[in-house]
């Protein structure tokens, strides 16, 4: 059985989009995903179809952060700079959200990001 590195698996466009949809709790349209890629700085042409794109680790984390941000603050205006600042200030939380996501996928329970506790 081949070894799967979670970062490499997540960096694939289709996998990352599915994870973001589960974190956000609803479907992400093609247009919205394109806008999210633009916000995360990941919409440069790679010479590949969108479904076969791979993102860097930072771009993947920023897209996951954006999904979490959109779930909790759907009306907030987000720019690349504000997303980057939010990502850096809450970096520990992304790790907790991903860990919780992996645990719940393995257990078969639905994903609920709200249960992640903040550090004191």
Secondary structure, 3 states (H helix, E strand, C coil): CCCCCHHHHHCEHHHHHHHHHHHHCCCCCHHHHHHHHHHCCCCCCCCCCHHHCECCHHHHHHHHHHHHHHHHCCCCCCCHHHHHHHHHHCHHHHHHHHHHHHHHHHHCCCCCHHHCCCCC
